[in-house]
Amino acid sequence: MKKEIGKEISNERCIRRMALYRVGKNADVQPCIIKRIEAGSGAYSIDSLVKICKVLDLEVRVMDKRR
């Protein structure tokens, strides 16, 4: 799941031609966290993920693993 999320964020950032530092500044998130999310590794907060998605105009959905 982390890899898919990271790929979506990376793709959208590239489409929008936004540098890590610009997304980070607009989302109030350190660029190293964005890099970690895009790589699909390490821990990060849902709050950071939501802020980044908001800047990139991406939808955030909660998935039910019980299905």
C-alpha positions, 0 to 999 in steps of 0.5 A: 500500500505504501508503494502505491501511495508514494507512486501516486504522489510522485507522479502527480508532483512530476505532472505538476512540475513541483519540486520537493521543497515547493510541495513541502513549503506549501504543505508545511512538511519537510521535503525529506518526509515527502521523499520518504512517502514517495519511496514507500518507506519509513514512517510518516503521519496521516496528517502529513500525507493529507497536507501533501495530498491537499497541495497536489489536489489528490483525494484521500480515501480511507480503505476498509481492510475487512473487505 
